[in-house]
Amino acid sequence: MTRNKSGVIISKNKPEVYLKGMTIRMNPQAVQLNDRIRKANPHCLDMLSRVGKAMYFPKVGILNQSAEAKSKAHAFNATIGIAMEGGQPMHLALIQETLSQFSPNDLYPYAPPQGKPELRKAWRDKMLSENPSLAGKTFGQPIVTNALTHGLSIAADLFADEGDAVIMPDKNWENYELTFGVRRGANIVTFPLYNEQGLFNAAGLRDAIAAQKERGKAIVVLNFPVNPTGYTPNASEANAIVDAIRSGAEAGVSQAVVTDDAYFGLFFEDTIRESLFGRLIGLHPRVLPVKVDGATKEEFVWGFRVGFITFGSESTDVNDALEQKALGIIRGAMSSTAHPSQTFVLRALRHPDFEKQRNEKVGILQARANRVKQVLDSGKYDEAWEYYPFNSGYFMCLKLKSVDAETLRTHILTEYGVGTIALGETDLRVAFSCIEESDVERLFDLIYQGVKDLENVAVK
């Protein structure tokens, strides 16, 4: 056994991996997972980042010994680091009194790193019922994450290396830059979201993927409904998206395709009504679908921070190995996600009124979106802006014609108390999800007044 210049132990009889300028010994468990992936689909192994290849979930150690003790320690279980009292997890009465409908066992102990098994099954059942294209397909069991950003971060750790292309439309959630670009050093490659017909620009996606042929690898991020413009493709557009991804794979570009389904189910018009995840499973050996979704927006529980990541290989070996690597990332970063919020979401999913109540809230958001279009289509704001096509989700975007977006944002915030989001020079994002239907026209009247104020100042 020797040490390299960085002082890292190297063993000649153990596999090694190169990470950030130094050679380290790869754990045998990681080697075994990589071998499983390689045998089932070598293209999936090529998609993994250096961290992804080196990652594993410890099969020995505290968690494994605690799990074994849980099933066999009939006298005393002195393994896991929680306190017990009277056969239940120790807790404060002042906390339990506000949560009296729930058993302490469903609140206070650590949740498994992969999440509550009952919740994972319930979410998988929900996915199957809401996504007909998943019928008969092989895909993994959802892993619970600390909402969607955490799921995206896991995907970035697994697949993105320095210099890798992360392909997405130019209208996108700014956090992707932090998650894939700053944290992992990947290159954010964008293409125009809309084509000249105001539809999803599948040709732009195809070209962006094809441009990665020399590297042979890309991460594609598809977020529908889109944040910030609130757009979801129709069936024809979805076919074109799938064709673009298939074309890239046939040209030799291996793609981890991440479907960010944060606003899933909030479809208001003639759009696809399911995630592209199901249609991408089995598309090509060089395509690995990864679904990131959660209760955050779907069930209107933003602060609960309950999300999921699901792998969509046709090989159960690949799915299992990727899940073990994802669990290693969770274990190494946060150990496990919060138990109480998982319990609350599970109870909601099992409640007989769940669908009824959820549909009522979706209906309210749809009415607000319809009112926004009605007001914008009235013609009275046409000289100030046009709007990007929207049909779903929480948001819509104005394309300003005469004033700078950031200047307008600060002006209407200061003068009229109206909060919006400026994106670039021309785009202003409006979250109609926050606005009562009766207040929609007043909102846009104030934004319009702000535009006129700035135009008058410019004339003077």
DAWO-V900261 format. One line per field, one symbol per residue. phi: phi as a letter, one per 40 degrees, with the letter a starting at -180 (. if undefined). burial: I if it has 24 or more other ideal C-beta (glycine too) atoms within 12 Angstrom, else O. A space follows every 50 residues. Layout:
BEGIN
phi = ???
burial = ???
END
This chain:
BEGIN
phi = .bbcccgccbbccbdbbcbfgacbcccdcccccccccdccaccccccccc cdcccabdcbhdcccccccdcbcccabbbccbbbaggbdcacccccccbc cbcdccbccccddchcdcccccccccdcccbdccdgccaccdbcbcgcdc ccccccccbcbdgccbcacccacccdcccccccbgcccbbbdcbcccgbc cccccdccccccdccgaabbbbbbdcbbcgbbccccccccccccccdccc chccbcbcccbdbdgcbbbcbcbaccdccccgcadcbbcbcbaicdcdbg bdccfbbabbcbccccccdcccccccccccccbagacccdcccccdcccc cccdcccccccccccccccccdccccccgcbdccabbcdaaagbbabcbc bbbcccccdccccccbgbbbbcbgcbcbcbccccbcdcbcccdccccccc ccdccccccc
burial = OOOOOOOOOOOOOOOIIOOOOOIIIIIOIIIOIIOIIOOIIOIIIIIIII IIIIIIIIOOOOIOOIOOOOOOOOOOOOOIOOOOOOOOIOIOOOOOOOOO OOOIOIIIIIIIIIIIOOIIOIIIOIIIOIIOIIOOIIIIIIIIIIIIII IIIIIIIIIIIOOIIIIIIIIIIOIIOOIIIOIIIIIIIIIIIIOOOOII IIOIIIOIIIOIOOIOIIIIIIIIIIIIIIIIIIOOIIOIIIIIIIIIIO OOIIIIIIIIIIIIIIIIOOIIIIIIIIIIIIIIIIIIIIIIIIIIIIII IOOIIIIIIIIIIIIOIIIIIIIIIIIIIIIOOOIIIIIIIIIIIIIIIO OOOOOOOIOOOIOIIIOIIOIIIOIIOOOOIOOIIOIIIIIIIIIIIIII OIIIIOIIIOIIOOOIOIOIIIIOOIIIIIIIIOIOOOOIIOIIOIIIII IIIIOOOOOO
END
